């Protein structure tokens, strides 16, 4: 209740996942214990945490940057989305001849990965709100070869593809925080959805979240979106 509807930014220091809040994987930080300081000529026994670093910085680089190296076309794709995002990825996977599963929500992603019969799995989620779930999903690597692709959101991917003609979109994507009012948007995923709906409204790519516009499923559009995706999802 405190965060939702507030224009403030919050720093939460906790050991547990805050499942109540949609926060980005990139915003999970660790406090680094720097060397103890000397005070009045005596070495202090207090620990000083003066540096923060992304907790999943190394993991994040493993998530999607190495999808182009040593990871062939996956045996299956698991998508957190159950609406437009799933409809697009299901059509894309049909071109590649691999199954695509929907987790019908990010909270079910871990279970869906575990239950799908395939071993080499590419999981796709909205990075802007994936923070509370990343540790659980990465835990599936004990059982399967799992890779993650975490764009900000599916709508962000469509905006990044260049299909929507607007000079404003590249500026927004380059520096979203300059355009997002946190009082109005609890997560960036919602912001990118509104941007896509607004700028696509008068084009043939008018976007609806519940049902994907068939224009996005035409070969030219699918190829444009695929250029934003990992190499393993691009059809020859």
Secondary structure as UniProt FT lines:
FT   TURN            4..5
FT   TURN            19..20
FT   HELIX           25..27
FT   STRAND          29..34
FT   STRAND          38..39
FT   TURN            40..41
FT   STRAND          42..43
FT   STRAND          48..54
FT   TURN            55..56
FT   HELIX           57..63
FT   HELIX           65..68
FT   STRAND          76..79
FT   HELIX           84..96
FT   STRAND          99..102
FT   HELIX           106..108
FT   HELIX           109..115
FT   STRAND          120..124
FT   HELIX           127..129
FT   HELIX           131..133
FT   HELIX           134..138
FT   HELIX           139..142
FT   STRAND          145..149
FT   HELIX           154..160
FT   TURN            161..162
FT   HELIX           167..174
FT   HELIX           176..178
FT   TURN            182..184
FT   HELIX           188..200
FT   TURN            201..202
FT   TURN            204..205
FT   HELIX           214..217
FT   HELIX           219..226
FT   TURN            227..228
FT   HELIX           231..233
//
